[in-house]
């Protein structure tokens, strides 16, 4: 399983502001295939500024 800890904002990968993650589930067999950062308000603000 792949674990991602960065977000693509303003043309570059950057660490997520928070530590929470969201499971990515394969719809075919409902297996968790990855975890991605759960965006925080700080991440959203950075994306909007970009």
PyMOL Python script that loads the backbone (N, CA, C, O; Angstrom):
from pymol import cmd

cmd.read_pdbstr("""\
ATOM      1  N   UNK A   1       0.844  -1.162   0.000  1.00  0.00           N
ATOM      2  CA  UNK A   1       0.000   0.000   0.000  1.00  0.00           C
ATOM      3  C   UNK A   1       0.902   1.242   0.000  1.00  0.00           C
ATOM      4  O   UNK A   1       1.918   1.286   0.694  1.00  0.00           O
ATOM      5  N   UNK A   2       0.523   2.217  -0.767  1.00  0.00           N
ATOM      6  CA  UNK A   2       1.308   3.444  -0.891  1.00  0.00           C
ATOM      7  C   UNK A   2       0.774   4.492   0.083  1.00  0.00           C
ATOM      8  O   UNK A   2      -0.436   4.690   0.191  1.00  0.00           O
ATOM      9  N   UNK A   3       1.674   5.153   0.781  1.00  0.00           N
ATOM     10  CA  UNK A   3       1.297   6.245   1.682  1.00  0.00           C
ATOM     11  C   UNK A   3       1.894   7.542   1.135  1.00  0.00           C
ATOM     12  O   UNK A   3       3.107   7.649   0.952  1.00  0.00           O
ATOM     13  N   UNK A   4       1.053   8.499   0.882  1.00  0.00           N
ATOM     14  CA  UNK A   4       1.488   9.804   0.386  1.00  0.00           C
ATOM     15  C   UNK A   4       1.443  10.797   1.542  1.00  0.00           C
ATOM     16  O   UNK A   4       0.513  10.772   2.347  1.00  0.00           O
ATOM     17  N   UNK A   5       2.436  11.665   1.626  1.00  0.00           N
ATOM     18  CA  UNK A   5       2.435  12.636   2.726  1.00  0.00           C
ATOM     19  C   UNK A   5       2.560  14.075   2.231  1.00  0.00           C
ATOM     20  O   UNK A   5       2.795  14.991   3.020  1.00  0.00           O
ATOM     21  N   UNK A   6       2.401  14.270   0.913  1.00  0.00           N
ATOM     22  CA  UNK A   6       2.518  15.611   0.366  1.00  0.00           C
ATOM     23  C   UNK A   6       1.316  15.937  -0.505  1.00  0.00           C
ATOM     24  O   UNK A   6       0.577  15.053  -0.938  1.00  0.00           O
ATOM     25  N   UNK A   7       1.139  17.244  -0.751  1.00  0.00           N
ATOM     26  CA  UNK A   7       0.060  17.731  -1.599  1.00  0.00           C
ATOM     27  C   UNK A   7       0.669  18.548  -2.727  1.00  0.00           C
ATOM     28  O   UNK A   7       1.667  19.241  -2.531  1.00  0.00           O
ATOM     29  N   UNK A   8       0.064  18.465  -3.918  1.00  0.00           N
ATOM     30  CA  UNK A   8       0.556  19.211  -5.079  1.00  0.00           C
ATOM     31  C   UNK A   8      -0.166  20.554  -5.120  1.00  0.00           C
ATOM     32  O   UNK A   8      -1.336  20.628  -5.494  1.00  0.00           O
ATOM     33  N   UNK A   9       0.537  21.607  -4.736  1.00  0.00           N
ATOM     34  CA  UNK A   9      -0.039  22.949  -4.675  1.00  0.00           C
ATOM     35  C   UNK A   9       0.913  23.917  -5.349  1.00  0.00           C
ATOM     36  O   UNK A   9       2.112  23.919  -5.068  1.00  0.00           O
ATOM     37  N   UNK A  10       0.378  24.742  -6.241  1.00  0.00           N
ATOM     38  CA  UNK A  10       1.149  25.779  -6.932  1.00  0.00           C
ATOM     39  C   UNK A  10       2.328  25.196  -7.710  1.00  0.00           C
ATOM     40  O   UNK A  10       3.413  25.777  -7.740  1.00  0.00           O
ATOM     41  N   UNK A  11       2.102  24.035  -8.343  1.00  0.00           N
ATOM     42  CA  UNK A  11       3.116  23.450  -9.207  1.00  0.00           C
ATOM     43  C   UNK A  11       4.235  22.715  -8.501  1.00  0.00           C
ATOM     44  O   UNK A  11       5.249  22.393  -9.120  1.00  0.00           O
ATOM     45  N   UNK A  12       4.069  22.447  -7.221  1.00  0.00           N
ATOM     46  CA  UNK A  12       5.125  21.752  -6.477  1.00  0.00           C
ATOM     47  C   UNK A  12       4.518  20.870  -5.391  1.00  0.00           C
ATOM     48  O   UNK A  12       3.444  21.152  -4.860  1.00  0.00           O
ATOM     49  N   UNK A  13       5.241  19.795  -5.079  1.00  0.00           N
ATOM     50  CA  UNK A  13       4.828  18.930  -3.965  1.00  0.00           C
ATOM     51  C   UNK A  13       5.280  19.588  -2.670  1.00  0.00           C
ATOM     52  O   UNK A  13       6.426  20.022  -2.558  1.00  0.00           O
ATOM     53  N   UNK A  14       4.383  19.663  -1.689  1.00  0.00           N
ATOM     54  CA  UNK A  14       4.721  20.248  -0.393  1.00  0.00           C
ATOM     55  C   UNK A  14       4.100  19.404   0.708  1.00  0.00           C
ATOM     56  O   UNK A  14       3.063  18.772   0.504  1.00  0.00           O
ATOM     57  N   UNK A  15       4.731  19.396   1.871  1.00  0.00           N
ATOM     58  CA  UNK A  15       4.164  18.627   2.983  1.00  0.00           C
ATOM     59  C   UNK A  15       2.780  19.153   3.357  1.00  0.00           C
ATOM     60  O   UNK A  15       2.540  20.360   3.326  1.00  0.00           O
ATOM     61  N   UNK A  16       1.886  18.259   3.704  1.00  0.00           N
ATOM     62  CA  UNK A  16       0.565  18.660   4.172  1.00  0.00           C
ATOM     63  C   UNK A  16       0.701  19.324   5.537  1.00  0.00           C
ATOM     64  O   UNK A  16       1.592  18.981   6.315  1.00  0.00           O
ATOM     65  N   UNK A  17      -0.177  20.265   5.821  1.00  0.00           N
ATOM     66  CA  UNK A  17      -0.119  20.983   7.093  1.00  0.00           C
ATOM     67  C   UNK A  17      -0.503  20.081   8.270  1.00  0.00           C
ATOM     68  O   UNK A  17       0.039  20.227   9.366  1.00  0.00           O
ATOM     69  N   UNK A  18      -1.427  19.158   8.049  1.00  0.00           N
ATOM     70  CA  UNK A  18      -1.881  18.281   9.126  1.00  0.00           C
ATOM     71  C   UNK A  18      -1.338  16.873   8.997  1.00  0.00           C
ATOM     72  O   UNK A  18      -0.620  16.556   8.048  1.00  0.00           O
ATOM     73  N   UNK A  19      -1.681  16.042   9.946  1.00  0.00           N
ATOM     74  CA  UNK A  19      -1.225  14.653   9.962  1.00  0.00           C
ATOM     75  C   UNK A  19      -2.324  13.652   9.609  1.00  0.00           C
ATOM     76  O   UNK A  19      -2.043  12.465   9.444  1.00  0.00           O
ATOM     77  N   UNK A  20      -3.571  14.113   9.491  1.00  0.00           N
ATOM     78  CA  UNK A  20      -4.679  13.208   9.191  1.00  0.00           C
ATOM     79  C   UNK A  20      -4.600  12.720   7.749  1.00  0.00           C
ATOM     80  O   UNK A  20      -4.098  13.422   6.872  1.00  0.00           O
ATOM     81  N   UNK A  21      -5.099  11.512   7.515  1.00  0.00           N
ATOM     82  CA  UNK A  21      -5.102  10.946   6.165  1.00  0.00           C
ATOM     83  C   UNK A  21      -6.485  10.426   5.811  1.00  0.00           C
ATOM     84  O   UNK A  21      -7.342  10.233   6.673  1.00  0.00           O
ATOM     85  N   UNK A  22      -6.676  10.204   4.512  1.00  0.00           N
ATOM     86  CA  UNK A  22      -7.905   9.623   3.980  1.00  0.00           C
ATOM     87  C   UNK A  22      -7.515   8.341   3.246  1.00  0.00           C
ATOM     88  O   UNK A  22      -6.561   8.332   2.469  1.00  0.00           O
ATOM     89  N   UNK A  23      -8.244   7.278   3.491  1.00  0.00           N
ATOM     90  CA  UNK A  23      -7.984   6.015   2.799  1.00  0.00           C
ATOM     91  C   UNK A  23      -8.545   6.087   1.384  1.00  0.00           C
ATOM     92  O   UNK A  23      -9.655   6.576   1.173  1.00  0.00           O
ATOM     93  N   UNK A  24      -7.768   5.596   0.410  1.00  0.00           N
ATOM     94  CA  UNK A  24      -8.223   5.490  -0.976  1.00  0.00           C
ATOM     95  C   UNK A  24      -8.605   4.031  -1.194  1.00  0.00           C
ATOM     96  O   UNK A  24      -7.787   3.128  -1.020  1.00  0.00           O
ATOM     97  N   UNK A  25      -9.861   3.815  -1.579  1.00  0.00           N
ATOM     98  CA  UNK A  25     -10.398   2.455  -1.692  1.00  0.00           C
ATOM     99  C   UNK A  25     -10.607   2.100  -3.163  1.00  0.00           C
ATOM    100  O   UNK A  25     -11.183   2.879  -3.922  1.00  0.00           O
ATOM    101  N   UNK A  26     -10.135   0.919  -3.555  1.00  0.00           N
ATOM    102  CA  UNK A  26     -10.361   0.399  -4.898  1.00  0.00           C
ATOM    103  C   UNK A  26     -11.835  -0.019  -4.984  1.00  0.00           C
ATOM    104  O   UNK A  26     -12.273  -0.878  -4.218  1.00  0.00           O
ATOM    105  N   UNK A  27     -12.601   0.573  -5.901  1.00  0.00           N
ATOM    106  CA  UNK A  27     -14.026   0.256  -5.961  1.00  0.00           C
ATOM    107  C   UNK A  27     -14.323  -1.171  -6.421  1.00  0.00           C
ATOM    108  O   UNK A  27     -15.424  -1.674  -6.199  1.00  0.00           O
ATOM    109  N   UNK A  28     -13.361  -1.820  -7.053  1.00  0.00           N
ATOM    110  CA  UNK A  28     -13.590  -3.177  -7.547  1.00  0.00           C
ATOM    111  C   UNK A  28     -13.665  -4.176  -6.398  1.00  0.00           C
ATOM    112  O   UNK A  28     -14.589  -4.985  -6.324  1.00  0.00           O
ATOM    113  N   UNK A  29     -12.673  -4.110  -5.494  1.00  0.00           N
ATOM    114  CA  UNK A  29     -12.636  -5.098  -4.414  1.00  0.00           C
ATOM    115  C   UNK A  29     -12.681  -4.473  -3.022  1.00  0.00           C
ATOM    116  O   UNK A  29     -12.550  -5.177  -2.020  1.00  0.00           O
ATOM    117  N   UNK A  30     -12.863  -3.166  -2.957  1.00  0.00           N
ATOM    118  CA  UNK A  30     -12.983  -2.423  -1.703  1.00  0.00           C
ATOM    119  C   UNK A  30     -11.768  -2.559  -0.794  1.00  0.00           C
ATOM    120  O   UNK A  30     -11.885  -2.441   0.426  1.00  0.00           O
ATOM    121  N   UNK A  31     -10.606  -2.807  -1.385  1.00  0.00           N
ATOM    122  CA  UNK A  31      -9.354  -2.853  -0.622  1.00  0.00           C
ATOM    123  C   UNK A  31      -8.763  -1.451  -0.555  1.00  0.00           C
ATOM    124  O   UNK A  31      -8.847  -0.691  -1.520  1.00  0.00           O
ATOM    125  N   UNK A  32      -8.168  -1.110   0.578  1.00  0.00           N
ATOM    126  CA  UNK A  32      -7.479   0.167   0.700  1.00  0.00           C
ATOM    127  C   UNK A  32      -6.178   0.065  -0.092  1.00  0.00           C
ATOM    128  O   UNK A  32      -5.360  -0.819   0.163  1.00  0.00           O
ATOM    129  N   UNK A  33      -5.989   0.975  -1.056  1.00  0.00           N
ATOM    130  CA  UNK A  33      -4.807   0.914  -1.908  1.00  0.00           C
ATOM    131  C   UNK A  33      -3.800   2.025  -1.602  1.00  0.00           C
ATOM    132  O   UNK A  33      -2.653   1.958  -2.043  1.00  0.00           O
ATOM    133  N   UNK A  34      -4.218   3.041  -0.853  1.00  0.00           N
ATOM    134  CA  UNK A  34      -3.309   4.138  -0.512  1.00  0.00           C
ATOM    135  C   UNK A  34      -3.921   4.982   0.587  1.00  0.00           C
ATOM    136  O   UNK A  34      -5.106   4.867   0.900  1.00  0.00           O
ATOM    137  N   UNK A  35      -3.101   5.820   1.157  1.00  0.00           N
ATOM    138  CA  UNK A  35      -3.556   6.847   2.097  1.00  0.00           C
ATOM    139  C   UNK A  35      -3.019   8.171   1.591  1.00  0.00           C
ATOM    140  O   UNK A  35      -1.848   8.274   1.224  1.00  0.00           O
ATOM    141  N   UNK A  36      -3.873   9.184   1.571  1.00  0.00           N
ATOM    142  CA  UNK A  36      -3.480  10.511   1.111  1.00  0.00           C
ATOM    143  C   UNK A  36      -3.751  11.517   2.225  1.00  0.00           C
ATOM    144  O   UNK A  36      -4.595  11.269   3.086  1.00  0.00           O
ATOM    145  N   UNK A  37      -3.046  12.652   2.221  1.00  0.00           N
ATOM    146  CA  UNK A  37      -3.270  13.652   3.262  1.00  0.00           C
ATOM    147  C   UNK A  37      -4.689  14.212   3.200  1.00  0.00           C
ATOM    148  O   UNK A  37      -5.241  14.430   2.121  1.00  0.00           O
ATOM    149  N   UNK A  38      -5.253  14.434   4.351  1.00  0.00           N
ATOM    150  CA  UNK A  38      -6.531  15.141   4.443  1.00  0.00           C
ATOM    151  C   UNK A  38      -6.194  16.624   4.528  1.00  0.00           C
ATOM    152  O   UNK A  38      -5.538  17.064   5.472  1.00  0.00           O
ATOM    153  N   UNK A  39      -6.637  17.378   3.554  1.00  0.00           N
ATOM    154  CA  UNK A  39      -6.313  18.802   3.522  1.00  0.00           C
ATOM    155  C   UNK A  39      -6.889  19.555   4.717  1.00  0.00           C
ATOM    156  O   UNK A  39      -8.011  19.297   5.154  1.00  0.00           O
ATOM    157  N   UNK A  40      -6.114  20.469   5.222  1.00  0.00           N
ATOM    158  CA  UNK A  40      -6.565  21.326   6.314  1.00  0.00           C
ATOM    159  C   UNK A  40      -6.951  22.687   5.742  1.00  0.00           C
ATOM    160  O   UNK A  40      -6.763  22.941   4.552  1.00  0.00           O
ATOM    161  N   UNK A  41      -7.484  23.545   6.579  1.00  0.00           N
ATOM    162  CA  UNK A  41      -7.810  24.906   6.143  1.00  0.00           C
ATOM    163  C   UNK A  41      -6.551  25.619   5.648  1.00  0.00           C
ATOM    164  O   UNK A  41      -6.613  26.406   4.704  1.00  0.00           O
ATOM    165  N   UNK A  42      -5.432  25.350   6.272  1.00  0.00           N
ATOM    166  CA  UNK A  42      -4.162  25.954   5.846  1.00  0.00           C
ATOM    167  C   UNK A  42      -3.781  25.493   4.435  1.00  0.00           C
ATOM    168  O   UNK A  42      -3.298  26.294   3.635  1.00  0.00           O
ATOM    169  N   UNK A  43      -3.993  24.215   4.126  1.00  0.00           N
ATOM    170  CA  UNK A  43      -3.713  23.699   2.788  1.00  0.00           C
ATOM    171  C   UNK A  43      -4.647  24.336   1.752  1.00  0.00           C
ATOM    172  O   UNK A  43      -4.214  24.696   0.657  1.00  0.00           O
ATOM    173  N   UNK A  44      -5.909  24.469   2.102  1.00  0.00           N
ATOM    174  CA  UNK A  44      -6.872  25.105   1.203  1.00  0.00           C
ATOM    175  C   UNK A  44      -6.491  26.546   0.940  1.00  0.00           C
ATOM    176  O   UNK A  44      -6.521  26.990  -0.208  1.00  0.00           O
ATOM    177  N   UNK A  45      -6.134  27.284   1.975  1.00  0.00           N
ATOM    178  CA  UNK A  45      -5.717  28.680   1.804  1.00  0.00           C
ATOM    179  C   UNK A  45      -4.513  28.793   0.870  1.00  0.00           C
ATOM    180  O   UNK A  45      -4.467  29.684   0.022  1.00  0.00           O
ATOM    181  N   UNK A  46      -3.540  27.895   1.022  1.00  0.00           N
ATOM    182  CA  UNK A  46      -2.354  27.909   0.162  1.00  0.00           C
ATOM    183  C   UNK A  46      -2.749  27.631  -1.288  1.00  0.00           C
ATOM    184  O   UNK A  46      -2.220  28.260  -2.204  1.00  0.00           O
ATOM    185  N   UNK A  47      -3.673  26.695  -1.502  1.00  0.00           N
ATOM    186  CA  UNK A  47      -4.106  26.372  -2.861  1.00  0.00           C
ATOM    187  C   UNK A  47      -4.869  27.539  -3.480  1.00  0.00           C
ATOM    188  O   UNK A  47      -4.693  27.830  -4.663  1.00  0.00           O
ATOM    189  N   UNK A  48      -5.700  28.199  -2.710  1.00  0.00           N
ATOM    190  CA  UNK A  48      -6.469  29.345  -3.233  1.00  0.00           C
ATOM    191  C   UNK A  48      -5.520  30.497  -3.560  1.00  0.00           C
ATOM    192  O   UNK A  48      -5.692  31.162  -4.582  1.00  0.00           O
ATOM    193  N   UNK A  49      -4.527  30.744  -2.712  1.00  0.00           N
ATOM    194  CA  UNK A  49      -3.556  31.807  -2.991  1.00  0.00           C
ATOM    195  C   UNK A  49      -2.771  31.506  -4.274  1.00  0.00           C
ATOM    196  O   UNK A  49      -2.383  32.420  -5.002  1.00  0.00           O
ATOM    197  N   UNK A  50      -2.544  30.225  -4.540  1.00  0.00           N
ATOM    198  CA  UNK A  50      -1.775  29.842  -5.736  1.00  0.00           C
ATOM    199  C   UNK A  50      -2.564  30.168  -6.978  1.00  0.00           C
ATOM    200  O   UNK A  50      -2.095  29.925  -8.089  1.00  0.00           O
TER     201      UNK A  50
END
""", "prot")
cmd.dss("prot")
cmd.show_as("cartoon", "prot")
cmd.util.cbc("prot")
cmd.orient("prot")
